[in-house]
């Protein structure tokens, strides 16, 4: 584990190194024998998908710093170059672990009667089946490009999987008469990554689409005068940054549209390839992609683009998957009562995916038809395909409500979808606002004005019915005037960023959140020195802000008990003598992605609670519009404490973060192991049963 020192000579794990440790925790889950077999494949797919995005975004940023001389100091460039070397070394090490885990999983799959076969394993009947699939469906999508004759640059290569085919014409005397290299794009976008073959004698068979193409090489190259075909998979990774036009003649939507085109031609920064590929082909690809000393070349096994392991064929083997946990209705919000009236009486909380996202959709649908509702405002960061949230907002606009949607066009990789949604909502009569260009709108807010009183929703995650089934997020719905009025101020600020509102209850970035968090930690230090109750419990995605970390170190030394649940990037190092002896830090990897942000401060016995959208990173605290809302309702406070305490008690799924070598906690504890996500589901199941009685 690489631990360095920050500017204040305190232990500090660099953000981009800490992310690799997080992703490794996902890889560790794929190795567990007590995790259902198909879920272990899913973890391998998640690991691979995460790594692709990491290279496109974070490694790309490090490379820019390593090369950019004008804005970065020499020391900064050297730091970036050193980080890149460390990244590539760690990635190479983890790649070996990944391959080993994958090979074991394939063997375990065979023990269950499910066989992943390649083109050399096919029986005569299977050969006929594969050839029939090629002739009927695949043939029109396998168009070879001869490498030395290609008329385009490497920037035009997309991030799909390719096969580099070593073509040879070998004479009867075994002499190579001619040789050439061809590239074939594997058309997974049309056919998926896997072909499910017919079952035989109770056994299930499937194969990679790559191997289907390998088998069909003689048919693909008919007329090209070759008789030897050897194919090696590879993929490139591109820089995902967009060049936004600064020309004031263009509006933000136009700039994003132009920027997306620039991303399509982004520079290549990683080559992943089959280690058995001939050196001559590897060299040609390296030259073609202009891979240099700051780029990554990673050799591996026969198959790449392993994110496709998240979409294995359906085998009808529920025993090899997690048992389903259906989202629960309830929360005292049954269908016989007005959800708005219930919120006007008392604050309500929804914890997804344990609680159904439909409760929130019901709120929007009711607001769309309720006569006394006159206005709806909402911030939208990411939206589901066929979003029910947007449909409810469109219905509200059609019913004469004043609807405003703040859409963040720079939500990474969702920019194209958000552009389309923006145009669709505008066409439906919704007022679409994009917010200030310099401040990404990451807060998750809803404001509904009605004659009986306004209500507000503050969430930790996107209003996205897809991720609400996969991410743990919390939403508070409140009619408290002090909360609702300040949510309204935030939305006004987004539309008019030249005003400078003040907030007494909400923590809002970039206005006051950073300083108020420091003040909350200072208060715990003061209480600890005075012998009062002093503790900090945090559930969050990322902690990398140096100012916050230094203050947490100081608080721990002052006697404040600090317990942290951190999912992703984390630069803080706990359990260091003289620096952080009073701090423990865990990360949970389980069936749901831990995504909620919950802050709890002891406050001398009058405990303070906050939920919201902000992680403790410099960008979130200083360069985004984020909101953390105080929680005043006692029932919701108790629920939040339960969520955090169960997470801190999780032995089954949690790992030490940045200490004890990042090992799983279960290695140091005998069974039974508490599993927080399972316990939380049972907790909500009991609550739902009590609500029905």
Rosetta blueprint (number, residue, H / E / L):
1 X L
2 X L
3 X L
4 X E
5 X E
6 X L
7 X L
8 X L
9 X L
10 X L
11 X E
12 X E
13 X L
14 X L
15 X H
16 X H
17 X H
18 X H
19 X H
20 X H
21 X H
22 X H
23 X H
24 X H
25 X H
26 X H
27 X H
28 X H
29 X H
30 X H
31 X L
32 X L
33 X L
34 X L
35 X L
36 X L
37 X H
38 X H
39 X H
40 X H
41 X H
42 X H
43 X H
44 X H
45 X H
46 X H
47 X H
48 X H
49 X H
50 X H
51 X H
52 X H
53 X H
54 X H
55 X H
56 X H
57 X H
58 X H
59 X H
60 X H
61 X H
62 X H
63 X H
64 X H
65 X H
66 X H
67 X H
68 X L
69 X L
70 X L
71 X L
72 X L
73 X L
74 X H
75 X H
76 X H
77 X H
78 X H
79 X H
80 X H
81 X H
82 X H
83 X H
84 X H
85 X H
86 X H
87 X H
88 X H
89 X H
90 X H
91 X H
92 X H
93 X H
94 X H
95 X H
96 X H
97 X H
98 X H
99 X H
100 X H
101 X H
102 X H
103 X H
104 X H
105 X H
106 X H
107 X H
108 X H
109 X H
110 X H
111 X H
112 X L
113 X L
114 X E
115 X E
116 X E
117 X L
118 X L
119 X L
120 X L
121 X L
122 X L
123 X L
124 X H
125 X H
126 X H
127 X H
128 X H
129 X H
130 X H
131 X H
132 X H
133 X H
134 X H
135 X H
136 X H
137 X H
138 X H
139 X H
140 X H
141 X H
142 X L
143 X L
144 X L
145 X E
146 X E
147 X H
148 X H
149 X H
150 X L
151 X L
152 X L
153 X L
154 X H
155 X H
156 X H
157 X L
158 X L
159 X L
160 X L
161 X L
162 X E
163 X E
164 X E
165 X E
166 X E
167 X E
168 X E
169 X E
170 X E
171 X L
172 X L
173 X L
174 X L
175 X L
176 X E
177 X E
178 X E
179 X E
180 X E
181 X E
182 X E
183 X E
184 X E
185 X E
186 X L
187 X L
188 X H
189 X H
190 X H
191 X H
192 X L
193 X L
194 X E
195 X E
196 X E
197 X L
198 X L
199 X L
200 X E
201 X L
202 X L
203 X E
204 X E
205 X E
206 X E
207 X E
208 X E
209 X H
210 X H
211 X H
212 X H
213 X H
214 X H
215 X H
216 X L
217 X H
218 X H
219 X H
220 X H
221 X L
222 X L
223 X L
224 X L
225 X L
226 X L
227 X L
228 X E
229 X E
230 X E
231 X E
232 X E
233 X E
234 X E
235 X E
236 X E
237 X E
238 X E
239 X L
240 X L
241 X L
242 X L
243 X L
244 X L
245 X L
246 X L
247 X L
248 X L
249 X L
250 X L
251 X L
252 X H
253 X H
254 X H
255 X H
256 X H
257 X H
258 X H
259 X H
260 X H
261 X H
262 X H
263 X H
264 X H
265 X L
266 X L
267 X L
268 X E
269 X E
270 X E
271 X E
272 X E
273 X E
274 X E
275 X L
276 X L
277 X L
278 X L
279 X H
280 X H
281 X H
282 X H
283 X H
284 X H
285 X H
286 X H
287 X H
288 X H
289 X H
290 X L
291 X L
292 X L
293 X L
294 X L
295 X L
296 X E
297 X E
298 X E
299 X E
300 X E
301 X L
302 X L
303 X L
304 X L
305 X L
306 X H
307 X H
308 X H
309 X H
310 X H
311 X H
312 X L
313 X L
314 X L
315 X L
316 X L
317 X L
318 X H
319 X H
320 X H
321 X L
322 X L
323 X L
324 X L
325 X L
326 X L
327 X L
328 X E
329 X L
330 X L
331 X L
332 X L
333 X L
334 X L
335 X L
336 X L
337 X L
338 X L
339 X H
340 X H
341 X H
342 X H
343 X H
344 X H
345 X H
346 X L
347 X L
348 X E
349 X E
350 X E
351 X E
352 X E
353 X L
354 X L
355 X E
356 X L
357 X L
358 X H
359 X H
360 X H
361 X H
362 X H
363 X H
364 X H
365 X H
366 X H
367 X H
368 X H
369 X H
370 X L
371 X L
372 X L
373 X E
374 X E
375 X E
376 X E
377 X E
378 X E
379 X E
380 X E
381 X L
382 X L
383 X L
384 X L
385 X L
386 X L
387 X L
388 X H
389 X H
390 X H
391 X H
392 X H
393 X H
394 X H
395 X H
396 X H
397 X H
398 X H
399 X L
400 X L
401 X L
402 X E
403 X E
404 X E
405 X E
406 X E
407 X E
408 X L
409 X L
410 X L
411 X L
412 X L
413 X L
414 X L
415 X H
416 X H
417 X H
418 X H
419 X H
420 X H
421 X H
422 X H
423 X H
424 X H
425 X H
426 X H
427 X H
428 X L
429 X L
430 X L
431 X E
432 X E
433 X E
434 X L
435 X L
436 X L
437 X L
438 X L
439 X L
440 X E
441 X E
442 X L
443 X L
444 X E
445 X E
446 X E
447 X E
448 X E
449 X E
450 X E
451 X L
452 X L
453 X L
454 X L
455 X E
456 X E
457 X E
458 X E
459 X E
460 X L
461 X L
462 X L
463 X L
464 X L
465 X L
466 X L
467 X H
468 X H
469 X H
470 X L
471 X E
472 X E
473 X E
474 X E
475 X E
476 X E
477 X E
478 X E
479 X L
480 X L
481 X H
482 X H
483 X H
484 X H
485 X H
486 X H
487 X H
488 X H
489 X H
490 X H
491 X H
492 X H
493 X H
494 X H
495 X H
496 X L
497 X L
498 X L
499 X L
500 X L
501 X L
502 X L
503 X L
504 X L
505 X L
506 X L
507 X E
508 X E
509 X E
510 X L
511 X L
512 X L
513 X H
514 X H
515 X H
516 X H
517 X H
518 X H
519 X H
520 X H
521 X H
522 X H
523 X H
524 X H
525 X H
526 X H
527 X H
528 X H
529 X H
530 X L
531 X L
532 X L
533 X L
534 X L
535 X E
536 X E
537 X E
538 X E
539 X E
540 X E
541 X L
542 X L
543 X E
544 X L
545 X L
546 X H
547 X H
548 X H
549 X H
550 X H
551 X H
552 X H
553 X H
554 X H
555 X H
556 X H
557 X H
558 X L
559 X L
560 X L
561 X E
562 X E
563 X E
564 X E
565 X E
566 X E
567 X L
568 X L
569 X L
570 X E
571 X L
572 X L
573 X L
574 X L
575 X L
576 X L
577 X L
578 X L
579 X L
580 X L
581 X L
582 X L
583 X E
584 X E
585 X E
586 X E
587 X E
588 X E
589 X L
590 X L
591 X L
592 X L
593 X E
594 X E
595 X L
596 X L
597 X E
598 X E
599 X E
600 X E
601 X E
602 X L
603 X H
604 X H
605 X H
606 X L
607 X L
608 X E
609 X E
610 X E
611 X E
612 X E
613 X L
614 X L
615 X L
616 X E
617 X L
618 X H
619 X H
620 X H
621 X H
622 X H
623 X L
624 X E
625 X E
626 X E
627 X E
628 X E
629 X E
630 X E
631 X L
632 X L
633 X L
634 X H
635 X H
636 X H
637 X H
638 X H
639 X H
640 X H
641 X H
642 X H
643 X H
644 X H
645 X H
646 X H
647 X H
648 X H
649 X H
650 X L
651 X L
652 X L
653 X L
654 X E
655 X E
656 X E
657 X L
658 X L
659 X L
660 X H
661 X H
662 X H
663 X L
664 X E
665 X H
666 X H
667 X H
668 X H
669 X L
670 X L
671 X L
672 X L
673 X L
674 X L
675 X L
676 X H
677 X H
678 X H
679 X H
680 X H
681 X H
682 X H
683 X H
684 X H
685 X H
686 X H
687 X H
688 X H
689 X H
690 X H
691 X H
692 X H
693 X L
